[in-house]
Amino acid sequence: MSAGKYAAQIVEVPDHGIKLEPVEGTTIPDGANEVNLLGMSIALALGAAGYHHHAEQRDPELQTLDALLAGDAVMPWKPTEAGSTAYIVCELNDGRPRCEVRPTAE
């Protein structure tokens, strides 16, 4: 994975889950391994921040990791506090992304 930063606003989609809206200048990986590693790191960070799986099941044909990272898919996660604004911020270094949920994209 190339060095860089992935940052996206976490947007709640009522009754469906969350959507990630990448901020300008963010790095979106395109290799399958890099996408999977980033997707797993994001899921771990969301879980650590108190996000839970929404009852709605994921549609694997439409809700892919590529679509999630690009901001084109809603995934079945819900925040513990509805209506809050948060960002997922990931440092993309050495093939092991490190992600956390923050109040800002910085």
LINFENLIN-V511068 format. One record per backbone hydrogen bond with DSSP energy under -0.5 kcal/mol. NH is the residue of the N-H (numbers start at 1). CO is the residue of the C=O. If there is no record, write none. Layout:
# LINFENLIN-V511068
nh = <NH:NH>
co = <CO:CO>
This chain:
# LINFENLIN-V511068
nh = <6:7:8:9:10:11:11:12:13:14:16:17:18:19:20:21:21:22:23:26:27:28:29:35:36:37:38:39:40:41:42:43:44:45:46:47:48:49:50:51:52:54:60:62:63:64:68:69:70:71:71:72:73:75:77:78:82:84:86:86:87:88:89:89:90:91:92:92:93:95:96:98:99:100:102:102>
co = <90:5:88:21:86:9:19:10:17:12:13:13:75:11:73:9:19:20:7:23:5:26:27:31:32:33:34:35:36:37:38:39:40:41:42:43:44:45:47:46:78:76:58:59:59:62:64:65:66:67:68:67:67:18:75:52:80:81:10:84:102:8:87:100:6:98:4:90:91:1:93:91:97:89:87:100>
